[in-house]
Amino acid sequence: MSTTDTFPDVPPLEWSAQLATGDARMDATHEEFVQQLAALRALPPEAQLEPYRALIAHTEAHFAREERWMVAVGFAADNCHARHHAEILDMMRKVEQHHLEGDTDIIGRMAAALAEWFPMHAQTMDAGLALHMRQVGFDSSTETLADPSRVRPATMSGCGSVHCS
């Protein structure tokens, strides 16, 4: 492939059982993300800004919730999963700025990148977090631990388990 060729199209991302983490609340949020992303990708560039802003707001709330859960189940506040969230949000915000500066195709490119990125994130970092939450008895619907003594505060810095790889 020469540098003038384009990259292959990223296929549409659809919600499926393969994206499920086993935590109902996390999965519902992820399904909303996938639906918003699909709707965004279906729009022409001139109609993407406001739905993209809504996707950013959804993603901010989504990531904040997961980070709150991480701290509740013993992750250090500055763990690599949370840092990964920060990097994605930073990039999403920069894309909005580039769009406002005249790069009207950038939201579509970012949406394709998110569709490519999300499955691996959900199947690794988020699935690991969901598994750990189940193991320590954390209820994501009430955001409570059945037995708080099962969690040592700020003991983990990993992405979804004890260590990052």
LOKOL-574713 format. One record per residue: z, x negated, y negated of N, C-alpha, C, O in turn; residue number from 1; residue in one letter; chain. Coordinates in Angstrom, 3 decimals. Layout:
<rs>
Z  X  Y  Z  X  Y  Z  X  Y  Z  X  Y  NUM  A  A
...
</rs>
This chain:
<rs>
0.000  -0.850  1.177  0.000  0.000  0.000  0.000  -0.891  -1.234  0.838  -1.785  -1.355  1  M  A
-0.903  -0.663  -2.122  -0.936  -1.440  -3.358  0.036  -0.839  -4.361  0.541  0.266  -4.165  2  S  A
0.291  -1.564  -5.420  1.244  -1.076  -6.419  0.698  0.102  -7.209  1.454  0.785  -7.900  3  T  A
-0.609  0.352  -7.117  -1.172  1.503  -7.829  -1.136  2.773  -6.994  -1.351  3.865  -7.519  4  T  A
-0.867  2.643  -5.698  -0.756  3.826  -4.838  0.537  4.566  -5.139  1.481  3.995  -5.684  5  D  A
0.568  5.820  -4.785  1.801  6.596  -4.965  2.582  6.612  -3.664  2.036  6.380  -2.586  6  T  A
3.849  6.885  -3.786  4.678  7.011  -2.601  4.383  8.341  -1.922  3.956  9.287  -2.585  7  F  A
4.600  8.429  -0.628  4.357  9.709  0.057  5.294  10.791  -0.478  6.399  10.507  -0.941  8  P  A
4.834  12.013  -0.405  5.666  13.133  -0.843  6.910  13.245  0.023  6.868  13.013  1.231  9  D  A
8.018  13.603  -0.615  9.253  13.877  0.106  9.194  15.339  0.514  9.027  16.209  -0.341  10  V  A
9.326  15.625  1.798  9.245  17.027  2.218  10.372  17.861  1.629  11.404  17.323  1.227  11  P  A
10.176  19.173  1.577  11.246  20.042  1.069  12.519  19.873  1.908  12.462  19.659  3.119  12  P  A
13.636  19.972  1.245  14.929  19.924  1.927  15.399  21.357  2.105  15.493  22.111  1.137  13  L  A
15.690  21.725  3.326  16.202  23.061  3.626  17.556  22.920  4.308  17.812  21.960  5.035  14  E  A
18.415  23.901  4.055  19.722  23.894  4.701  19.530  24.080  6.201  18.737  24.911  6.645  15  W  A
20.264  23.299  6.962  20.209  23.409  8.423  21.545  22.973  9.007  22.389  22.409  8.311  16  S  A
21.720  23.239  10.276  22.946  22.845  10.971  23.128  21.332  10.960  24.256  20.848  11.050  17  A  A
22.041  20.582  10.852  22.142  19.122  10.820  22.872  18.629  9.573  23.418  17.525  9.570  18  Q  A
22.884  19.434  8.519  23.565  19.040  7.282  25.025  19.473  7.262  25.782  19.049  6.388  19  L  A
25.425  20.300  8.198  26.786  20.831  8.219  27.793  19.733  8.561  27.546  18.877  9.411  20  A  A
28.923  19.784  7.878  29.991  18.808  8.092  31.115  19.360  8.964  31.937  18.600  9.477  21  T  A
31.148  20.673  9.132  32.226  21.299  9.884  33.341  21.832  9.002  34.279  22.453  9.502  22  G  A
33.255  21.601  7.697  34.214  22.169  6.761  33.482  23.278  6.007  32.510  23.019  5.298  23  D  A
33.952  24.507  6.164  33.233  25.665  5.618  33.048  25.587  4.102  31.968  25.891  3.595  24  A  A
34.073  25.190  3.386  33.960  25.146  1.925  32.998  24.041  1.490  32.186  24.248  0.588  25  R  A
33.083  22.886  2.117  32.166  21.792  1.802  30.737  22.202  2.135  29.811  21.958  1.361  26  M  A
30.571  22.825  3.292  29.234  23.234  3.703  28.650  24.293  2.769  27.453  24.264  2.484  27  D  A
29.462  25.211  2.296  28.970  26.226  1.354  28.501  25.569  0.056  27.466  25.946  -0.494  28  A  A
29.251  24.598  -0.426  28.869  23.875  -1.640  27.582  23.092  -1.403  26.696  23.074  -2.258  29  T  A
27.481  22.452  -0.254  26.276  21.695  0.073  25.064  22.621  0.186  23.971  22.278  -0.267  30  H  A
25.258  23.776  0.783  24.143  24.721  0.907  23.672  25.170  -0.482  22.469  25.292  -0.714  31  E  A
24.602  25.413  -1.399  24.241  25.764  -2.781  23.450  24.627  -3.425  22.457  24.871  -4.109  32  E  A
23.883  23.404  -3.211  23.178  22.242  -3.754  21.737  22.203  -3.243  20.800  22.016  -4.020  33  F  A
21.571  22.379  -1.939  20.245  22.354  -1.321  19.373  23.474  -1.885  18.192  23.262  -2.158  34  V  A
19.951  24.667  -2.059  19.188  25.791  -2.612  18.771  25.525  -4.055  17.625  25.778  -4.427  35  Q  A
19.699  25.013  -4.872  19.360  24.704  -6.266  18.284  23.622  -6.339  17.375  23.692  -7.166  36  Q  A
18.396  22.637  -5.478  17.422  21.556  -5.458  16.043  22.082  -5.060  15.039  21.708  -5.667  37  L  A
15.989  22.935  -4.057  14.709  23.508  -3.621  14.082  24.344  -4.734  12.878  24.258  -4.976  38  A  A
14.891  25.145  -5.406  14.379  25.969  -6.506  13.849  25.088  -7.628  12.799  25.379  -8.202  39  A  A
14.560  24.021  -7.943  14.137  23.089  -8.980  12.799  22.452  -8.621  11.900  22.357  -9.456  40  L  A
12.680  22.023  -7.383  11.448  21.341  -6.954  10.240  22.272  -6.959  9.102  21.806  -7.021  41  R  A
10.469  23.566  -6.896  9.368  24.537  -6.885  8.831  24.828  -8.284  7.791  25.471  -8.427  42  A  A
9.526  24.363  -9.305  9.133  24.658  -10.686  8.176  23.615  -11.248  8.198  22.456  -10.832  43  L  A
7.336  24.029  -12.193  6.511  23.040  -12.887  7.402  22.215  -13.825  8.468  22.680  -14.229  44  P  A
6.979  21.008  -14.169  7.809  20.128  -15.007  8.328  20.771  -16.291  9.463  20.513  -16.692  45  P  A
7.531  21.587  -16.928  7.953  22.178  -18.206  9.070  23.216  -18.042  9.675  23.620  -19.035  46  E  A
9.349  23.649  -16.832  10.398  24.648  -16.596  11.624  24.062  -15.895  12.506  24.814  -15.482  47  A  A
11.697  22.753  -15.753  12.746  22.140  -14.943  14.033  21.775  -15.680  15.068  21.621  -15.031  48  Q  A
14.017  21.631  -16.982  15.187  21.086  -17.677  16.444  21.923  -17.485  17.475  21.386  -17.081  49  L  A
16.390  23.204  -17.760  17.614  24.019  -17.649  18.110  24.120  -16.199  19.313  23.988  -15.973  50  E  A
17.231  24.347  -15.202  17.732  24.323  -13.819  18.290  22.947  -13.427  19.228  22.858  -12.635  51  P  A
17.715  21.886  -13.980  18.239  20.549  -13.695  19.634  20.387  -14.289  20.523  19.827  -13.647  52  Y  A
19.823  20.869  -15.495  21.158  20.824  -16.099  22.162  21.624  -15.264  23.312  21.212  -15.112  53  R  A
21.730  22.757  -14.728  22.605  23.552  -13.857  22.926  22.772  -12.579  24.045  22.848  -12.072  54  A  A
21.952  22.026  -12.059  22.190  21.197  -10.873  23.184  20.086  -11.185  24.046  19.775  -10.363  55  L  A
23.070  19.491  -12.359  24.043  18.458  -12.760  25.444  19.069  -12.815  26.390  18.493  -12.278  56  I  A
25.582  20.219  -13.451  26.903  20.866  -13.555  27.449  21.192  -12.169  28.633  20.983  -11.903  57  A  A
26.597  21.701  -11.292  27.020  22.006  -9.920  27.473  20.729  -9.214  28.489  20.725  -8.519  58  H  A
26.720  19.654  -9.395  27.028  18.397  -8.724  28.318  17.786  -9.270  29.094  17.203  -8.512  59  T  A
28.551  17.912  -10.563  29.808  17.426  -11.137  30.999  18.142  -10.501  31.974  17.498  -10.112  60  E  A
30.925  19.460  -10.395  32.021  20.233  -9.794  32.156  19.911  -8.307  33.268  19.768  -7.799  61  A  A
31.044  19.799  -7.624  30.995  19.480  -6.190  31.677  18.134  -5.932  32.546  18.028  -5.066  62  H  A
31.281  17.118  -6.680  31.846  15.791  -6.469  33.315  15.738  -6.879  34.118  15.098  -6.202  63  F  A
33.673  16.393  -7.964  35.079  16.401  -8.404  35.971  17.026  -7.337  37.074  16.544  -7.076  64  A  A
35.487  18.099  -6.726  36.263  18.758  -5.669  36.452  17.812  -4.495  37.571  17.644  -4.011  65  R  A
35.381  17.199  -4.035  35.508  16.277  -2.907  36.426  15.111  -3.246  37.197  14.666  -2.395  66  E  A
36.359  14.616  -4.458  37.224  13.500  -4.849  38.690  13.925  -4.918  39.582  13.137  -4.603  67  E  A
38.936  15.154  -5.323  40.303  15.691  -5.316  40.808  15.746  -3.875  41.955  15.396  -3.597  68  R  A
39.947  16.185  -2.967  40.326  16.249  -1.560  40.593  14.854  -0.997  41.531  14.660  -0.224  69  W  A
39.767  13.889  -1.387  39.950  12.521  -0.894  41.346  12.006  -1.246  42.046  11.450  -0.400  70  M  A
41.733  12.197  -2.494  43.053  11.738  -2.926  44.147  12.481  -2.149  45.150  11.882  -1.760  71  V  A
43.954  13.765  -1.927  44.960  14.571  -1.217  45.146  14.125  0.224  46.228  14.293  0.788  72  A  A
44.091  13.551  0.835  44.202  13.148  2.241  44.381  11.645  2.416  44.236  11.126  3.523  73  V  A
44.700  10.932  1.313  45.097  9.546  1.434  44.095  8.500  1.010  44.330  7.312  1.228  74  G  A
42.989  8.894  0.414  42.032  7.907  -0.074  42.497  7.388  -1.429  43.077  8.133  -2.218  75  F  A
42.246  6.131  -1.695  42.474  5.597  -3.029  41.517  6.314  -3.977  40.403  6.663  -3.585  76  A  A
41.940  6.536  -5.215  41.089  7.254  -6.175  39.760  6.535  -6.374  38.733  7.185  -6.567  77  A  A
39.762  5.209  -6.332  38.549  4.423  -6.540  38.004  3.943  -5.195  37.897  2.740  -4.958  78  D  A
37.663  4.878  -4.326  37.094  4.509  -3.033  35.575  4.479  -3.126  35.007  4.947  -4.113  79  N  A
34.914  3.939  -2.116  33.462  3.755  -2.234  32.711  5.084  -2.214  31.624  5.165  -2.786  80  C  A
33.239  6.114  -1.588  32.598  7.432  -1.605  32.602  7.984  -3.029  31.588  8.493  -3.507  81  H  A
33.735  7.883  -3.694  33.833  8.342  -5.083  32.949  7.498  -6.004  32.335  8.030  -6.929  82  A  A
32.880  6.205  -5.762  31.992  5.349  -6.562  30.534  5.744  -6.357  29.740  5.726  -7.298  83  R  A
30.193  6.094  -5.141  28.825  6.549  -4.848  28.526  7.825  -5.634  27.447  7.960  -6.213  84  H  A
29.470  8.752  -5.656  29.307  9.963  -6.467  29.049  9.606  -7.926  28.145  10.155  -8.555  85  H  A
29.838  8.695  -8.454  29.701  8.308  -9.868  28.317  7.734  -10.143  27.716  8.027  -11.177  86  A  A
27.814  6.924  -9.228  26.478  6.347  -9.403  25.404  7.426  -9.411  24.487  7.376  -10.231  87  E  A
25.505  8.400  -8.513  24.519  9.486  -8.455  24.570  10.303  -9.749  23.531  10.599  -10.339  88  I  A
25.768  10.664  -10.184  25.878  11.445  -11.428  25.372  10.669  -12.632  24.722  11.239  -13.509  89  L  A
25.658  9.397  -12.683  25.171  8.571  -13.791  23.644  8.586  -13.817  23.032  8.736  -14.875  90  D  A
23.047  8.431  -12.663  21.594  8.446  -12.576  21.036  9.816  -12.973  20.030  9.895  -13.678  91  M  A
21.676  10.877  -12.530  21.218  12.227  -12.880  21.266  12.437  -14.392  20.346  13.020  -14.965  92  M  A
22.316  11.974  -15.029  22.445  12.126  -16.481  21.393  11.291  -17.223  20.845  11.730  -18.234  93  R  A
21.122  10.103  -16.719  20.092  9.260  -17.335  18.714  9.902  -17.208  17.891  9.792  -18.116  94  K  A
18.463  10.564  -16.099  17.188  11.255  -15.911  17.024  12.347  -16.962  15.944  12.507  -17.532  95  V  A
18.095  13.098  -17.220  18.024  14.127  -18.267  17.644  13.483  -19.604  16.794  14.003  -20.326  96  E  A
18.268  12.363  -19.928  17.975  11.687  -21.193  16.520  11.222  -21.248  15.855  11.385  -22.271  97  Q  A
16.028  10.647  -20.160  14.626  10.208  -20.118  13.680  11.389  -20.291  12.649  11.279  -20.954  98  H  A
14.037  12.511  -19.692  13.215  13.719  -19.857  13.157  14.109  -21.337  12.089  14.413  -21.869  99  H  A
14.314  14.096  -21.988  14.373  14.463  -23.403  13.588  13.479  -24.279  13.133  13.831  -25.367  100  L  A
13.440  12.261  -23.795  12.685  11.251  -24.533  11.183  11.302  -24.228  10.420  10.474  -24.726  101  E  A
10.756  12.281  -23.404  9.333  12.485  -23.192  8.791  12.250  -21.796  7.613  12.514  -21.552  102  G  A
9.599  11.766  -20.875  9.119  11.561  -19.502  9.287  12.876  -18.741  10.272  13.067  -18.028  103  D  A
8.338  13.762  -18.895  8.484  15.123  -18.360  8.350  15.205  -16.844  8.660  16.245  -16.264  104  T  A
7.903  14.156  -16.195  7.793  14.173  -14.734  9.028  13.609  -14.041  9.126  13.663  -12.815  105  D  A
9.968  13.071  -14.809  11.089  12.353  -14.199  12.038  13.277  -13.431  12.619  12.858  -12.430  106  I  A
12.206  14.510  -13.875  13.107  15.421  -13.153  12.544  15.693  -11.764  13.295  15.724  -10.789  107  I  A
11.259  15.887  -11.664  10.643  16.106  -10.350  10.823  14.910  -9.430  11.078  15.063  -8.236  108  G  A
10.687  13.714  -10.000  10.882  12.510  -9.192  12.335  12.385  -8.748  12.610  11.996  -7.613  109  R  A
13.267  12.716  -9.644  14.689  12.658  -9.280  15.012  13.710  -8.233  15.770  13.444  -7.300  110  M  A
14.450  14.896  -8.376  14.703  15.951  -7.396  14.213  15.520  -6.010  14.877  15.779  -5.006  111  A  A
13.061  14.870  -5.959  12.560  14.365  -4.677  13.491  13.290  -4.128  13.759  13.256  -2.927  112  A  A
13.985  12.413  -4.996  14.909  11.363  -4.562  16.204  11.958  -4.038  16.749  11.476  -3.044  113  A  A
16.706  13.003  -4.696  17.930  13.664  -4.219  17.702  14.332  -2.861  18.580  14.311  -1.998  114  L  A
16.522  14.921  -2.678  16.200  15.552  -1.391  16.127  14.519  -0.276  16.438  14.813  0.879  115  A  A
15.722  13.327  -0.625  15.664  12.248  0.361  17.051  11.659  0.621  17.375  11.307  1.755  116  E  A
17.872  11.552  -0.431  19.196  10.947  -0.344  20.225  11.842  0.343  21.022  11.359  1.146  117  W  A
20.216  13.139  0.037  21.314  14.014  0.414  21.600  14.082  1.915  22.768  14.008  2.295  118  F  A
20.600  14.219  2.787  20.944  14.341  4.212  21.798  13.191  4.740  22.771  13.426  5.457  119  P  A
21.453  11.968  4.400  22.239  10.830  4.890  23.652  10.852  4.307  24.618  10.559  5.012  120  M  A
23.775  11.197  3.028  25.097  11.270  2.410  25.955  12.327  3.118  27.114  12.075  3.447  121  H  A
25.386  13.486  3.344  26.128  14.574  3.989  26.513  14.211  5.425  27.621  14.508  5.871  122  A  A
25.596  13.572  6.139  25.824  13.263  7.555  26.723  12.061  7.780  27.205  11.849  8.892  123  Q  A
26.954  11.274  6.742  27.809  10.095  6.900  29.091  10.238  6.077  30.149  10.544  6.626  124  T  A
28.998  10.022  4.783  30.191  10.042  3.940  30.909  11.388  3.978  32.123  11.441  4.180  125  M  A
30.165  12.471  3.785  30.807  13.786  3.732  31.295  14.234  5.106  32.376  14.812  5.216  126  D  A
30.520  13.977  6.146  30.968  14.339  7.498  32.221  13.552  7.870  33.121  14.082  8.520  127  A  A
32.277  12.289  7.458  33.475  11.479  7.716  34.684  12.012  6.980  35.785  12.058  7.528  128  G  A
34.479  12.416  5.731  35.577  13.019  4.970  36.042  14.308  5.626  37.243  14.532  5.776  129  L  A
35.094  15.159  6.020  35.453  16.429  6.661  36.224  16.200  7.965  37.188  16.910  8.251  130  A  A
35.802  15.220  8.744  36.506  14.890  9.986  37.927  14.430  9.686  38.874  14.875  10.335  131  L  A
38.082  13.551  8.718  39.420  13.070  8.368  40.297  14.227  7.873  41.478  14.304  8.211  132  H  A
39.717  15.116  7.078  40.482  16.268  6.584  40.997  17.105  7.758  42.146  17.545  7.754  133  M  A
40.149  17.320  8.755  40.591  18.082  9.945  41.692  17.327  10.685  42.673  17.924  11.127  134  R  A
41.527  16.024  10.816  42.498  15.216  11.563  43.882  15.228  10.935  44.884  15.174  11.649  135  Q  A
43.952  15.299  9.610  45.262  15.300  8.950  45.753  16.708  8.630  46.837  16.871  8.069  136  V  A
44.964  17.731  8.984  45.385  19.112  8.764  45.232  19.594  7.335  46.043  20.388  6.858  137  G  A
44.199  19.122  6.642  43.939  19.554  5.268  43.072  20.803  5.284  42.028  20.834  5.934  138  F  A
43.504  21.826  4.571  42.760  23.083  4.448  42.030  23.069  3.110  42.663  23.162  2.059  139  D  A
40.707  22.954  3.142  39.950  22.851  1.894  39.925  24.163  1.111  39.702  24.150  -0.100  140  S  A
40.149  25.289  1.780  40.140  26.558  1.035  41.383  26.714  0.169  41.315  27.305  -0.909  141  S  A
42.514  26.192  0.628  43.753  26.262  -0.161  44.106  24.915  -0.787  45.004  24.818  -1.623  142  T  A
43.383  23.882  -0.367  43.628  22.512  -0.808  45.072  22.090  -0.543  45.749  21.523  -1.401  143  E  A
45.515  22.388  0.673  46.873  22.022  1.070  46.860  21.323  2.429  45.954  21.497  3.245  144  T  A
47.891  20.539  2.627  48.110  19.875  3.907  49.162  20.655  4.685  50.196  21.029  4.131  145  L  A
48.907  20.896  5.947  49.891  21.578  6.787  51.165  20.741  6.887  52.271  21.280  6.862  146  A  A
51.005  19.425  7.000  52.142  18.516  7.116  51.873  17.292  6.245  51.252  16.334  6.706  147  D  A
52.337  17.310  4.981  52.061  16.191  4.073  52.525  14.830  4.584  52.024  13.804  4.124  148  P  A
53.457  14.798  5.510  53.931  13.507  6.015  52.866  12.799  6.864  53.014  11.618  7.179  149  S  A
51.799  13.507  7.235  50.726  12.896  8.035  49.801  12.022  7.197  48.935  11.334  7.739  150  R  A
49.981  12.044  5.869  49.095  11.290  4.975  49.914  10.319  4.154  50.914  10.688  3.537  151  V  A
49.477  9.081  4.155  50.071  8.088  3.273  49.194  8.007  2.031  47.998  7.745  2.158  152  R  A
49.733  8.219  0.846  48.926  8.230  -0.379  48.184  6.921  -0.621  48.720  5.835  -0.402  153  P  A
46.953  7.043  -1.073  46.125  5.929  -1.527  46.066  4.773  -0.537  46.156  3.609  -0.926  154  A  A
45.916  5.098  0.741  45.867  4.041  1.743  44.457  3.700  2.170  44.251  2.674  2.818  155  T  A
43.473  4.528  1.828  42.120  4.290  2.297  41.163  4.096  1.133  41.246  4.786  0.117  156  M  A
40.260  3.152  1.297  39.261  2.914  0.257  37.849  3.144  0.772  36.878  2.882  0.063  157  S  A
37.728  3.632  1.998  36.424  3.807  2.632  35.617  4.957  2.101  36.037  5.679  1.196  158  G  A
34.441  5.115  2.684  33.478  6.121  2.250  33.773  7.486  2.858  33.460  8.503  2.240  159  C  A
34.336  7.537  3.992  34.627  8.801  4.646  35.580  8.542  5.785  36.029  9.469  6.460  160  G  A
35.877  7.310  5.990  36.834  6.915  7.007  37.605  5.726  6.458  37.566  5.463  5.256  161  S  A
38.295  5.018  7.310  39.162  3.955  6.823  38.383  2.818  6.166  38.855  2.242  5.186  162  V  A
37.225  2.491  6.671  36.465  1.341  6.153  35.031  1.721  5.824  34.449  2.603  6.455  163  H  A
34.470  1.050  4.832  33.037  1.170  4.539  32.307  0.174  5.421  32.833  -0.883  5.771  164  C  A
31.097  0.536  5.766  30.300  -0.435  6.519  29.105  -0.830  5.690  28.291  -1.643  6.128  165  S  A
</rs>
